[in-house]
Each structure stands twice: as structure tokens, then as C-alpha cells.
Amino acid sequence: MKYVKTFDDFQVSEGFRYHMENGLDITNSVYRIGSQAYKELFEETKKYWDEGNVILKDKAAWMAANLEVGTPAVYDGRKVELDTPSRGGDKKFVVYHNSGKKDEEGNIIAVKIEYGDASGLSIKNEDPEAAASFWARQQCDLKKSMDPLTPKFWSCYSASLFNKQLGLSSDAPW
């Protein structure tokens, strides 16, 4: 992450300043993904990204442009956080994503996305052969796999974006 302007021009948070000075971005934050501190860092980073004041690359740029990590929403009458995957659901993992709709009260309505094999198979993305096989089998490199409204996207990319949160041993992508 690289800041375009000097810190003196803006009142950046201490956490944002720390990440900038240490060359850390939102994909390798010192904060636990899902924590309030991470949500605030993501929101601040996204704000500066939208204004053109911070330069993000690769995964961090894609996240800032396409995800709403930690944004409150409603799913089935209960409050959830968008784009924050966790273990659980009928599959191995569950995540809620913005449906593009709002309810009568103005709350974002979320879509529930469940993904991952729940039969007990372990995730082996630290094994290059297994990762390459999964990537090819799932066609993760195709544009159609880049839609965050699909389980395929989360299966392919959550390991590299959210490995700490999901308790994975490696952040290597499938």
C-alpha cells in the first residue's frame, strides 16, 4: 500500500499510519479479520482508495474495489456483516454478500453464500500440486470465477484473502 499524499494533509488513524509506514495492506493486516479494528482499517483504506489518495496493488486493490468487508447488513431478519467469511453453515464456510437491494428501513439485504466441502476433507492449499489441481479443476483463473456472488469465487480466493480468519495454514491461493 502506498499513500499518494503526505499524512499531514489528512487525519489518518494510527492503525492506517502504522500499516502505511510498514508496507502492510488490507490482505496482511496486523488486525484480526472480522475485528472492529480491521473493519475500521478496511473502511478507511477503501475511502482513501475511492478518493485516489492511496495506491493498492493486486488482491488489496481488488478487495477495495469489489468487497464491503464488515459492512452491516440484514439476512433473514438478523444482522450480518458483509464479505467476512467464517466457518459454519451447511458447507465448511459461509459468507454474506451485498444483494444490491435494501429493505424498507434502508438496510442492505445480504445474500448467504456457503462453500467448501463439509464431508471432512481438509484444505491443502499449502501443497502446490493439490493447489494447482484444484485451481485447474475449478477454473479459478476464468473471469466467470471472479463473481463474489458465487461459491466458486469464495472457494478459489478466500484462502488468499482471508486465510487467518478461516484458520488456514497457508495463504497460498488455490
C-alpha positions as CSV (number, residue, x, y, z in Angstrom):
1,M,0.0,0.0,0.0
2,K,1.4,3.4,-0.9
3,Y,0.0,6.7,0.1
4,V,-0.1,9.3,-2.6
5,K,-0.1,12.4,-0.4
6,T,1.6,13.1,2.9
7,F,0.0,12.1,6.2
8,D,0.0,15.8,7.2
9,D,-2.7,16.6,4.6
10,F,-5.2,14.2,6.3
11,Q,-6.1,13.0,9.7
12,V,-5.4,9.3,9.2
13,S,-5.9,6.8,12.1
14,E,-2.9,5.4,14.0
15,G,-3.6,2.0,12.6
16,F,-3.7,3.2,9.0
17,R,-0.5,5.1,9.6
18,Y,1.2,2.0,11.0
19,H,0.2,-0.1,8.0
20,M,1.4,2.5,5.6
21,E,4.8,3.0,7.3
22,N,5.3,-0.8,7.5
23,G,4.2,-1.5,3.9
24,L,1.2,-3.6,5.0
25,D,-2.0,-3.7,3.2
26,I,-5.5,-5.0,4.0
27,T,-4.7,-8.5,2.9
28,N,-1.9,-8.8,5.5
29,S,-3.1,-6.6,8.3
30,V,-1.9,-6.9,11.8
31,Y,-5.6,-6.8,12.9
32,R,-7.7,-10.0,13.1
33,I,-10.0,-10.0,10.1
34,G,-13.6,-9.5,11.4
35,S,-12.4,-7.4,14.4
36,Q,-13.7,-3.9,14.8
37,A,-10.1,-2.6,14.2
38,Y,-9.9,-4.4,10.9
39,K,-13.3,-3.1,9.7
40,E,-12.3,0.4,10.5
41,L,-8.9,-0.1,8.7
42,F,-10.7,-1.5,5.6
43,E,-13.2,1.3,5.6
44,E,-10.5,4.0,5.9
45,T,-8.4,2.2,3.2
46,K,-11.4,2.0,0.9
47,K,-12.2,5.7,1.5
48,Y,-8.7,6.8,0.5
49,W,-8.7,4.3,-2.4
50,D,-12.0,5.8,-3.7
51,E,-10.6,9.3,-3.4
52,G,-7.4,8.3,-5.3
53,N,-5.1,9.0,-2.3
54,V,-3.8,5.5,-1.8
55,I,-2.3,3.1,-4.2
56,L,-3.2,-0.5,-3.8
57,K,-2.0,-3.4,-5.9
58,D,-3.2,-6.9,-6.7
59,K,-5.5,-8.5,-4.1
60,A,-5.8,-5.4,-2.0
61,A,-6.9,-3.3,-4.9
62,W,-9.4,-5.9,-6.0
63,M,-10.8,-6.1,-2.4
64,A,-11.2,-2.3,-2.1
65,A,-13.0,-2.1,-5.4
66,N,-15.3,-5.1,-5.0
67,L,-15.9,-6.0,-1.4
68,E,-17.6,-4.4,1.6
69,V,-15.8,-6.2,4.4
70,G,-17.6,-5.7,7.7
71,T,-20.4,-3.5,6.4
72,P,-23.6,-4.3,8.4
73,A,-26.5,-5.9,6.5
74,V,-29.6,-8.0,7.1
75,Y,-30.2,-11.6,6.2
76,D,-33.4,-13.4,7.1
77,G,-34.2,-10.7,9.7
78,R,-30.9,-10.9,11.5
79,K,-27.9,-8.6,11.3
80,V,-24.8,-9.9,9.5
81,E,-21.5,-8.5,8.2
82,L,-20.8,-8.5,4.5
83,D,-17.8,-10.2,2.9
84,T,-16.5,-11.6,6.2
85,P,-16.2,-15.4,5.7
86,S,-16.4,-17.7,8.7
87,R,-16.7,-21.4,9.4
88,G,-20.2,-22.8,9.6
89,G,-23.4,-23.2,7.7
90,D,-24.3,-26.4,5.7
91,K,-20.9,-26.3,4.0
92,K,-17.5,-25.7,5.5
93,F,-17.7,-21.9,5.2
94,V,-20.3,-19.2,5.0
95,V,-20.1,-15.6,3.8
96,Y,-22.8,-12.8,3.2
97,H,-22.5,-10.6,0.2
98,N,-24.5,-7.5,-0.8
99,S,-27.5,-8.4,-2.9
100,G,-27.8,-4.9,-4.3
101,K,-31.2,-4.5,-2.6
102,K,-32.3,-2.6,0.5
103,D,-35.3,-3.3,2.9
104,E,-37.9,-0.7,3.9
105,E,-35.7,0.6,6.7
106,G,-32.8,1.2,4.3
107,N,-30.7,-1.8,5.5
108,I,-28.6,-3.7,2.9
109,I,-30.1,-7.1,2.2
110,A,-27.4,-9.8,2.1
111,V,-27.2,-13.0,0.1
112,K,-25.9,-16.0,2.0
113,I,-23.1,-18.0,0.2
114,E,-22.0,-21.3,1.5
115,Y,-19.0,-23.1,0.1
116,G,-16.4,-25.7,0.8
117,D,-16.6,-29.5,1.3
118,A,-18.3,-30.4,4.6
119,S,-17.5,-34.1,4.4
120,G,-14.3,-33.8,6.4
121,L,-11.8,-33.2,3.6
122,S,-9.0,-30.9,4.7
123,I,-7.9,-27.8,2.7
124,K,-4.5,-28.5,1.2
125,N,-3.6,-25.2,-0.4
126,E,-0.1,-25.3,1.1
127,D,0.6,-28.3,-1.2
128,P,1.5,-26.9,-4.7
129,E,0.3,-30.0,-6.6
130,A,-3.1,-30.1,-4.8
131,A,-3.5,-26.3,-5.2
132,A,-2.7,-26.5,-9.0
133,S,-5.1,-29.4,-9.4
134,F,-7.9,-27.5,-7.6
135,W,-7.2,-24.3,-9.5
136,A,-7.5,-26.1,-12.8
137,R,-10.5,-28.2,-11.9
138,Q,-12.4,-25.2,-10.6
139,Q,-11.3,-22.9,-13.5
140,C,-10.4,-20.2,-10.9
141,D,-8.5,-18.2,-13.5
142,L,-11.5,-17.6,-15.7
143,K,-13.4,-14.3,-15.5
144,K,-16.6,-16.1,-14.6
145,S,-14.9,-17.2,-11.3
146,M,-14.4,-13.6,-10.2
147,D,-18.0,-13.0,-9.2
148,P,-18.3,-12.6,-5.4
149,L,-21.9,-13.8,-5.6
150,T,-20.8,-17.3,-6.4
151,P,-19.5,-20.1,-4.1
152,K,-16.8,-20.7,-6.8
153,F,-15.2,-17.2,-6.2
154,W,-15.1,-17.8,-2.4
155,S,-13.7,-21.3,-2.8
156,C,-11.0,-20.1,-5.2
157,Y,-10.0,-16.8,-3.4
158,S,-10.9,-16.9,0.2
159,A,-7.7,-18.7,1.1
160,S,-5.5,-15.9,-0.2
161,L,-7.8,-13.1,1.1
162,F,-8.9,-14.4,4.5
163,N,-6.6,-17.3,5.5
164,K,-6.1,-16.0,9.1
165,Q,-9.8,-15.6,9.7
166,L,-10.6,-19.1,8.4
167,G,-7.8,-20.8,10.3
168,L,-6.0,-22.0,7.2
169,S,-2.3,-22.9,7.4
170,S,-1.4,-21.1,4.2
171,D,-2.4,-18.0,2.3
172,A,-1.4,-19.6,-0.9
173,P,-4.2,-19.3,-3.5
174,W,-5.7,-22.4,-4.9
